[in-house]
C-alpha cells in the first residue's frame, strides 16, 4: 500500500495531509450541529497541526534525499499540471456555485476535486495509498453533497468525514517515512563504524 522508495515523499504526504486535516476541520466549523461537534473539529484541527508540525522538520532535514517529483523529471511536470488544473477547477466552482445559488455545495465540490486529483497523483508518486485516499474522499464528497442541511452545513460533513481520512493516511505516511529515514541512518552509521 505504501512504496518505501522515497521516504521524503511519505513524510511530505504526512505534512500536506496534516495541513489538509486542519483546513477541512476548520472549514467544517462553518456550520456544526452543536458545540460538542465544534470541540471535536477543534481536536481534529489540532491533530492535523501536530502531524504537520512533526512532518515538516523531518522533511526539511532530509530534503536532499530522493523524490518521485524531482524538478528534472517528467513526474514533476505532470504533478504541476495536475495541481494547476485542480486549482483552476476549485476556483471556478468556488465562483460559479455561489452565483448559481448553490454556495452550500462549494465544500463538497472542492472535496471532489481534491479527491479526484489523488487518482492522477498516485502513479506520479508511485504511492497506491493515494488511490485509496482519493476513493474515500470521493465518498466523503458525494455523501456530504446529499446530506440535508437542516442538521449541519455540507462543509461540516466534508470536514468531519474528510479530516479523519487525511489524519489517518497522513500519520501512516509520516510514521513509515520516519522509520525508513531511521533505517537508512542506522545503515549508514553501521557502514562507517
C-alpha positions as CSV (number, residue, x, y, z in Angstrom):
1,X,0.0,0.0,0.0
2,X,3.0,2.3,0.7
3,X,6.0,2.4,-1.6
4,X,9.2,2.9,0.5
5,X,11.3,4.1,-2.4
6,X,11.1,7.8,-1.4
7,X,10.7,8.3,2.3
8,X,10.8,12.1,1.9
9,X,7.6,11.9,-0.2
10,X,5.9,9.9,2.5
11,X,6.9,12.5,5.1
12,X,5.7,15.3,2.8
13,X,2.4,13.4,2.4
14,X,2.1,13.4,6.2
15,X,2.8,17.2,6.3
16,X,0.4,18.0,3.5
17,X,-2.4,15.8,4.9
18,X,-1.9,17.2,8.3
19,X,-2.5,20.7,6.9
20,X,-5.4,19.4,4.9
21,X,-7.0,17.9,8.1
22,X,-6.5,21.2,9.8
23,X,-8.1,23.1,6.9
24,X,-11.1,20.8,6.4
25,X,-11.9,20.6,10.1
26,X,-11.6,24.4,10.3
27,X,-14.0,24.9,7.3
28,X,-16.4,22.5,9.0
29,X,-16.7,25.0,11.8
30,X,-18.9,27.0,9.4
31,X,-22.0,25.0,10.4
32,X,-21.6,22.3,13.1
33,X,-24.8,21.0,14.7
34,X,-23.6,21.7,18.2
35,X,-20.8,22.9,20.5
36,X,-19.7,19.3,21.1
37,X,-19.1,18.9,17.4
38,X,-17.1,22.2,17.4
39,X,-14.9,20.7,20.0
40,X,-14.4,17.5,18.0
41,X,-13.5,19.6,15.0
42,X,-11.1,21.7,17.1
43,X,-9.4,18.4,18.2
44,X,-9.1,17.3,14.6
45,X,-7.6,20.6,13.6
46,X,-5.0,20.4,16.4
47,X,-4.1,16.8,15.5
48,X,-3.7,18.0,11.9
49,X,-1.3,20.7,13.0
50,X,0.6,18.2,15.1
51,X,1.1,15.8,12.2
52,X,2.3,18.8,10.0
53,X,4.5,20.0,12.8
54,X,6.2,16.7,13.2
55,X,6.5,16.0,9.4
56,X,7.7,19.3,8.1
57,X,11.0,19.5,10.1
58,X,11.8,15.9,9.2
59,X,11.2,16.6,5.5
60,X,13.4,19.7,5.6
61,X,16.2,17.8,7.3
62,X,16.1,15.2,4.6
63,X,15.3,17.4,1.7
64,X,18.3,16.3,-0.4
65,X,17.1,12.7,-0.4
66,X,15.3,11.4,-3.5
67,X,11.8,12.2,-4.5
68,X,9.5,10.9,-7.2
69,X,9.0,14.5,-8.4
70,X,12.4,15.9,-8.8
71,X,12.2,19.1,-10.9
72,X,14.1,17.5,-13.9
73,X,11.7,14.5,-14.1
74,X,8.6,14.2,-16.2
75,X,6.7,13.4,-13.0
76,X,7.3,16.9,-11.7
77,X,5.7,18.4,-14.9
78,X,2.7,16.0,-14.5
79,X,2.4,17.0,-10.8
80,X,2.5,20.7,-11.7
81,X,-0.1,20.4,-14.4
82,X,-2.5,18.3,-12.2
83,X,-2.2,20.8,-9.3
84,X,-2.9,23.8,-11.6
85,X,-5.9,22.0,-13.1
86,X,-7.1,21.3,-9.6
87,X,-6.7,25.0,-8.5
88,X,-8.5,26.3,-11.6
89,X,-11.4,23.9,-11.2
90,X,-11.7,24.6,-7.5
91,X,-11.6,28.4,-8.1
92,X,-14.2,28.1,-10.9
93,X,-16.5,26.1,-8.6
94,X,-15.9,28.5,-5.8
95,X,-17.1,31.4,-8.0
96,X,-19.8,29.8,-10.1
97,X,-21.6,27.7,-7.4
98,X,-22.5,30.8,-5.3
99,X,-23.5,32.8,-8.4
100,X,-25.9,30.0,-9.3
101,X,-27.3,29.9,-5.7
102,X,-25.6,26.7,-4.7
103,X,-23.0,28.1,-2.3
104,X,-23.6,25.2,0.1
105,X,-22.1,22.9,-2.5
106,X,-18.7,24.6,-2.7
107,X,-17.2,22.4,0.0
108,X,-18.4,19.1,-1.5
109,X,-17.3,20.3,-4.9
110,X,-13.8,21.2,-3.8
111,X,-13.6,17.9,-1.8
112,X,-14.4,16.1,-5.0
113,X,-11.8,17.9,-7.0
114,X,-9.2,17.2,-4.2
115,X,-10.3,13.5,-4.2
116,X,-10.0,13.1,-8.0
117,X,-6.6,14.7,-8.2
118,X,-5.2,11.9,-6.0
119,X,-6.1,9.4,-8.7
120,X,-3.7,11.3,-11.0
121,X,-1.0,11.8,-8.4
122,X,-0.9,8.2,-7.2
123,X,1.1,7.0,-10.3
124,X,3.2,10.1,-10.3
125,X,4.4,9.4,-6.8
126,X,4.2,5.6,-7.1
127,X,2.0,5.6,-4.0
128,X,-1.1,3.3,-4.2
129,X,-2.3,4.8,-0.9
130,X,-3.3,7.9,-2.8
131,X,-5.8,5.8,-4.8
132,X,-7.3,4.7,-1.6
133,X,-7.4,8.2,-0.2
134,X,-9.0,9.5,-3.4
135,X,-11.7,6.8,-3.3
136,X,-12.5,7.6,0.4
137,X,-12.7,11.3,-0.3
138,X,-14.9,10.8,-3.3
139,X,-17.3,9.0,-1.0
140,X,-17.0,11.9,1.5
141,X,-17.7,14.5,-1.2
142,X,-20.8,12.6,-2.5
143,X,-22.2,11.9,0.9
144,X,-21.6,15.5,2.0
145,X,-23.3,16.9,-1.0
146,X,-26.5,14.9,-0.4
147,X,-26.9,15.1,3.4
148,X,-29.7,17.6,4.2
149,X,-28.5,20.9,5.6
150,X,-31.2,21.0,8.3
151,X,-28.8,19.4,10.7
152,X,-25.4,20.8,9.6
153,X,-23.8,22.6,6.7
154,X,-22.3,20.5,3.8
155,X,-18.9,21.8,4.8
156,X,-19.4,20.3,8.3
157,X,-19.8,16.8,6.7
158,X,-16.8,17.3,4.5
159,X,-14.7,18.2,7.5
160,X,-16.0,15.7,10.0
161,X,-15.6,12.9,7.5
162,X,-12.7,14.1,5.5
163,X,-10.3,15.3,8.2
164,X,-10.0,11.8,9.8
165,X,-9.1,10.3,6.3
166,X,-6.4,12.9,5.9
167,X,-5.2,12.3,9.5
168,X,-5.0,8.5,9.3
169,X,-3.2,8.4,6.0
170,X,-1.0,11.4,7.0
171,X,0.1,9.7,10.2
172,X,0.7,6.4,8.5
173,X,2.8,8.0,5.8
174,X,4.8,10.1,8.4
175,X,5.4,7.1,10.7
176,X,6.6,4.9,7.8
177,X,8.7,7.6,6.2
178,X,10.3,8.4,9.6
179,X,11.0,4.7,10.1
180,X,12.7,4.5,6.7
181,X,14.9,7.5,7.4
182,X,16.0,5.9,10.7
183,X,16.8,2.6,8.9
184,X,18.9,4.5,6.4
185,X,20.7,6.4,9.1
186,X,21.4,3.3,11.1
187,X,22.7,1.5,7.9
188,X,24.9,4.5,7.1
189,X,26.3,4.6,10.7
190,X,26.9,0.8,10.6
191,X,28.8,1.2,7.2
192,X,31.1,3.8,8.6
193,X,31.6,2.2,12.0
